[in-house]
């Protein structure tokens, strides 16, 4: 998810592995409830940025 406040010159990036607002969608698509004995989820994300030169 990418978000920017109108008055700011930066953005916030929140990686997601589920649809936006999945908790409120019928059937909670992409979400799986875990019990206390479940192993924690581990993920890795690599971002590469480059300056746009015109």
N, C-alpha and C positions, 0 to 999 in steps of 0.2 A: 504494500500500500504506500502510495506517495502522497504527501500532504504538505501544503505551504499556506501559512497565514498570509493574508493579503498585504499586511503591513511589514512583512519580513523579507529579507533577501537570502533566505536559506530554505531548504526543504527537509522534511523528515521522511525517512524510508523505513518501513516496518515489513520485513519479510513475513509472508504468511504461507502456510501449506493447506489452507482451507478457504472456501468462499468467504467474501466479506459478509459480516453479520450472520455467519453460519449458525450461531446459537439461537437465532430467532427464526430461521427457515424451517419449514416442515421437514421432519426427519433428521435434522441437524447434519446435513451432508458434509462429509469430510471430517467429522469429529468422532472420536471414539473415547468413551469413558474408560478410565483406568482405575483399578483398585489400588489400595495402599501397597500391595506387594509387587506391583508392576515395575518393570525397569524404566528408568527415565529415558525419554526420547533424546537422541543426539543427532544434530544436523550440522552441516557446514555450508557456508555461503562465501563465495569469492566475488568481489566487485572490482571492476577495473574502470577507471574514469580517464577520459582524455579531454583536453581542452579543444573546443571547436575553433579552428583557425580559418578565417575566411580569406 
